[in-house]
Amino acid sequence: MLDMNEFETLQCPCGSTDFMELSKLTWKEGGGTVRQPVGWLCRACNVKVDTAKLIQELQLRRKRKELQALEEEVGAGAGTATPKKGVK
């Protein structure tokens, strides 16, 4: 079973799991510079990734694995169940 408390590695559609943080630098007279995170860039394909979409895809893969495990569990028990009278 999958551990819901365990961190999982996000993966770019190109297959890479290496990302670089994109930042916006701002400057203000007398205030110095400030770095503001604005996203992530895949190191392999240089495409800005949508982390929300990557998370949704990861959750979908997780649900498919859970479904597959349940289907296997039901399939393994299919021959052992005794049907009730009157139920076909």
C-alpha positions in Angstrom: 0.0 0.0 0.0 1.2 3.5 -0.7 2.2 5.7 2.3 0.3 9.0 2.0 2.8 10.7 4.4 5.8 10.0 2.3 7.2 12.6 -0.1 7.2 11.7 -3.7 9.5 13.0 -6.5 7.7 15.1 -9.2 8.6 14.2 -12.7 8.6 16.4 -15.8 6.7 15.0 -18.9 10.2 14.6 -20.5 11.0 12.1 -17.7 13.5 14.3 -15.8 13.3 14.8 -12.0 15.8 17.7 -11.9 14.4 21.3 -11.7 15.9 24.8 -11.3 14.0 27.4 -9.4 13.1 30.6 -11.3 13.3 33.9 -9.5 12.3 37.4 -10.1 14.8 40.0 -8.7 13.5 43.3 -7.6 15.5 46.3 -6.3 14.5 49.3 -4.3 16.6 52.4 -3.5 17.8 52.1 0.0 16.1 48.7 0.4 18.4 46.4 -1.6 17.4 43.5 -3.7 14.7 40.9 -3.1 14.4 37.5 -4.7 10.8 36.3 -5.4 10.3 32.6 -6.6 8.2 32.5 -9.8 8.3 28.9 -10.8 10.4 25.9 -11.9 12.4 25.0 -15.0 13.2 21.5 -16.1 16.9 21.1 -16.3 16.7 18.5 -19.1 14.2 20.1 -21.5 14.4 23.8 -20.3 10.6 24.0 -20.1 8.8 25.9 -17.3 6.7 23.4 -15.5 3.3 23.7 -13.9 3.8 22.1 -10.5 0.0 21.9 -9.9 -0.3 19.8 -13.1 2.7 17.6 -12.0 1.0 17.0 -8.7 -2.3 16.1 -10.3 -0.6 13.6 -12.6 1.2 12.1 -9.6 -2.1 11.8 -7.8 -3.7 10.1 -10.8 -0.8 7.6 -11.1 -1.3 6.9 -7.3 -5.0 6.3 -7.8 -4.4 4.0 -10.8 -2.0 1.9 -8.7 -4.5 1.7 -5.9 -7.2 0.6 -8.4 -4.9 -2.0 -9.9 -4.2 -3.4 -6.4 -7.9 -3.5 -5.6 -8.7 -5.2 -8.9 -5.9 -7.8 -8.2 -7.3 -8.4 -4.7 -10.8 -8.9 -6.0 -9.6 -11.1 -8.9 -7.6 -13.3 -6.4 -10.7 -13.8 -4.3 -13.1 -14.3 -7.1 -12.8 -18.1 -7.1 -13.1 -18.5 -3.4 -16.4 -16.7 -2.8 -19.5 -18.9 -2.3 -22.5 -17.4 -4.0 -25.6 -16.8 -1.8 -28.8 -18.6 -2.6 -31.0 -16.7 -5.0 -28.1 -14.5 -6.2 -26.7 -15.2 -9.7 
